[in-house]
Amino acid sequence: AGAAMAAERGLAMATCTAPVNIAVIKYWGKRDTDLILPINSSLSVTLHQDQLKTTTTAAASRDFTEDRLWLNGKEADVGHPRVQACLREVRRLARKRRGGGEDTAALSLSYKIHIASENNFPTAAGLASSAAGYACLVSARARLYGLEEELSEVARRGSGSACRSMFGGFVQWQRGERPDGTDSLALQVAPETHWPELRVLVLVVSGEKKPVGSTAGMQTSVETSPLLKHRAEVVVPERLAQMMQHIRDRDFEGFGQLAMRDSNQFHATCLDTFPPIFYLTDVSRHIIALAHRYNTHHGHTKVAYSFDAGPNAVIFTLADTVAEFVEVVRRSFPPSTNGDQFVRGLPVGSAALSPELVGAVVTEPVPGAVQYILHTKPGPGPQLVDDPSQHLLGADGLPRSRA
């Protein structure tokens, strides 16, 4: 109704939020770079938007003279091919929905649009912001035109992993078989409520930009890595089925082991790329060794790491392990200064470590190597924001000054 009221004045606005997702069976490599079709299916966990989210407002008006885009308050290039692909696809769906005839009551598709997008986390932290960003862009635009249908296919045109951010909980991006990509879409495997004890710790080791962007990196891998070809054709199909079963069974042992193995294989394909790509740093490797020592000490898998195209660790664990492992990380990577802000996100209890645990697990501390830990959990898909005061654009269609 809000959009309709505004439409009489020739301005319509919609605001949505969308989540970040972390793949536990990795996507790496496209078979079609234009349509963004992957060489293998992937599976991810959607993270909670209270800790990590993108907010996007889309506005359309007959008074706008050109399409415009603002990211975190700064004007950005609306002509970016992937942004354009998303805008074009949403318009195409809206047109198709209206059966070609221009519905006078509905928002004119010829109106230019203004889009503002903001993250509640530092983009530089190497937390895949493109997935949340494009999922959000598509959700807000679709809302503007009253579209309800399958939108993961549209989000995929912006960023492959964005299609997985169109759902909450545990999500599969199906590889699909068709050359036109109509069957390459995301499906929810289980909602976030399915495994309430699951927790996620993001260990932010550096806010530096990746050495090799994932778009360029994965295509070099497709062209040069025989290991990647074997992974996509042989390894992933089997792992995908196993991972879905572990999630259904809420089997953390199976889930955690497979997540670590798949992360390691993804980084092995990066090393197998020629010239090789290095995303993990010494600190990343320290965290990997720490996780294995911790699990060995306890005699089973209590924490599991996963790394994307960058050095930050994502640790999966269960709620009853969080406090102890956070303390282990704090001892292993003593914070330099920001002791108060070392743990962010969901509250973390305090834990006393036994001397045996410290002796076996905390070997040689590396001060300041981890900037901070973000504690979060699985969460829902994109949300519509009903409160008009939350719009990022004002009535004039320009970004509101952020107090």
Salt bridges, closest charged atoms under 4 A:
ASP50 OD2 - HIS48 ND1 3.75
ASP67 OD1 - ARG91 NH2 3.90
GLU75 OE1 - ARG68 NH2 2.74
GLU89 OE1 - ARG92 NH2 2.98
GLU89 OE2 - ARG157 NH1 3.69
GLU102 OE2 - ARG98 NH1 3.71
GLU118 OE2 - ARG402 NE 3.51
GLU149 OE1 - ARG97 NH1 3.78
GLU177 OE1 - ARG175 NH1 3.45
GLU233 OE2 - LYS229 NZ 2.73
ASP251 OD2 - HIS246 ND1 3.40
ASP262 OD1 - ARG231 NH1 2.79
ASP262 OD1 - ARG239 NH1 3.00
ASP282 OD1 - ARG285 NH2 3.25
ASP308 OD1 - LYS26 NZ 2.53
GLU324 OE1 - HIS298 NE2 2.81
GLU327 OE1 - ARG330 NE 3.53
GLU327 OE2 - ARG331 NE 3.11
